[in-house]
């Protein structure tokens, strides 16, 4: 449903449900492949960036993780514009295809011991391509889902995409847990880390095949909200220049959500394994349990938002998140009890944060520049504040300033609420106000 208007609920047809499976399944694979790298950074780091200090090797691997995010704006600008002009389907096929190919390369990539510095270069290039892929996958999926949604299901369809993201994240944790349980720590660090990448490439091939039947929403819908704005400008930058406030709002809506997301899914598990030397299997098991709880809450988040207004649900939950993020201070030293408390208390925080931000972002842009606008805002927000969150978390921890990190994340959340309320007051929000 392109206009994103919320009226009386309509029955979801079977064909739409099938399209959501193909769409969401591919999205899950994208996030699985992306998160596997983050979870295994402490194993990958010494293989590609050897150092006498294990923390330095892990931080080098996490730096590559962050560089991948920096490539996301390129994917958003180039392929977002193609999706807005030529259609959504072809770009979605490219997105998952490139992720499958690079995951295969990482699976068989030689290490530093074999080819020296070139090993790190190959890894970096793969992560850049994957960054371009996810740079368009995430905003395109949220856009496509809400354009496909029947009346009255806008937030629920957005939450469904969040659920599939969680399936990918939990799947990554579960596979890492399984591999670490079967293999010794030495085997995991030397070659076992390749197994999860191989699994992701295989699953991606399946959903690449399923996506070939997706309908094209750009050809079948028009955005009624655009009629009140006059004709669209000729170029993408002119279009987005008219919507500077909306674009800036998307950046910080995404920044707050993804800083929370990567803190819990990547930063804290690596902090536990590297700095506090927790058992890898236990860390992956707890991370998986937290992810399952988050996924179970997604349908509730979408239902609440559709019934209580997306705008109200967003800013109330985001204010609560700004306060609850300080729970990370519970885990400031070794001990799985503290880690478990932080991961489980964070589950509802993650559910409301990640379950809404995609829909909120999509409601801030009209159809003719929606993928481009959401894509650029998403890419900047996640590259500048999301992908860097694990590195920042470990950096503050390493410098004895752990208490500063939750303040940093809380400020991002508060800025997102301030900008969204301003956009809402100026009429830039297109649904759920």
C-alpha positions, 0 to 999 in steps of 0.5 A: 500500500503505497500511501501508507494510510491507515483505515479499517483492516483488510484481509491479507491475501494468500499471494501477499503472504507468499510474497512476504515469505520470499521478501522476509526470508531474503532479508533474514539471510542478509542479516544472518550473513551480516551478523555472523561476521560480527559474532565471530569477529574475535575468531576472524580477527587473529586469522586476518589481522594477527597481533600479540594482543587478542583485543587488538585483533578483534578491534581490527576485525570490528573496524572492518565491520564498521567500514562495511557500514560506510559503504551503505550510503553508496548502495542507497544512492545508486540502487535506491534511485534505480528502485524508485525509477525502474522498479523494486524487484530487480534491485532486490534480486541483485541485493541478495545475489551479491550477498550470497557471492561474497559470503562464498568468497569469505568461506574460502578466503585465504588467511594472513598466514597464507597470503599476508596483508592481501587476506585482510584486503580481500576480507575488506572488499567483501565487506564493502560489497556486503555493505552496498548490498545491505545499504539497499536491502534494508530500506527497500524491504521496509518500503516494499513491505508497507507498499504491499500492506493492506489498509490498517496493517502498515505497522504490522507489515513493518514489524514482520520485516523486523521479525525476519531480521530477527530470524536472521540475527537469531539464526546467526547466534544459533549457528555460532552456538552450534558450531562452538559447541561441537568444535574446540575453541582452537578449531573454531578460531582456526577454521570453524568460523567458516562454517556459518558463512557457508550455511548463509550462502546456501540459504541465500541461494534458496531465497534468491530463487524464491524472490524471482516471483515477487510482484512489482509494487512500483507499477501498481500503486501511486502515492496519494500524498504526493498530490498535495506537494506538486510535481516531483523535482527532476533530480533525486537531490532536488527532491530530497532537498525539499525534505531535509527535515524528514531526511535528518529525522530518518538518520537519527531514527535509524541511528538510535535503533541501530546503536541499540541493536548492534550493542546487544547483538555484536558489542556485548557478545564480543565484550564478553568473549574478548575482554571478560573471557566468557565461554563462547558457547554460553555467550552464543546461547544467551545471545540466541535466547535474547534474540528469540524473545525479541522476535516473539515480541515483534507481532505485539509491537506492530499490533500496538502501533496500528491500534494506538498510532505509530507516532505515539508508540514510537516516541513513547517507546523511544523515550523508554529506551533512552532510560533503559539503555543504562542497564548495560552498566550491570555488565562491567566485569566477568560473570555470565549472570550480569551478561544474562541480565543485560541481554534479557532486559534488553529484549523488550527494548530491542523489540520496540526499537527495531520493530518500529523504526523501519515503518517510521522511516518509510512514513517520512518519504513519498513514494517517488523518492521513498527508497532513495530517501529512506536508503540514504537516511538509513545508510548514514544513520547505521554507518555513523552510529550503528555499525560503530557501536560495538567498537565504541563500546569496547573502546570506552571499556578499554579506556575505563569509561564504560559509563559514557557509552549509555549516555551516548546512546541515550542522546541519540534516542532523545534526538530522534524523538525531538526531530520526529516530533518536529517533523510531525508538527510540520506535516512531514509524517504520512501515516500513523500521526 
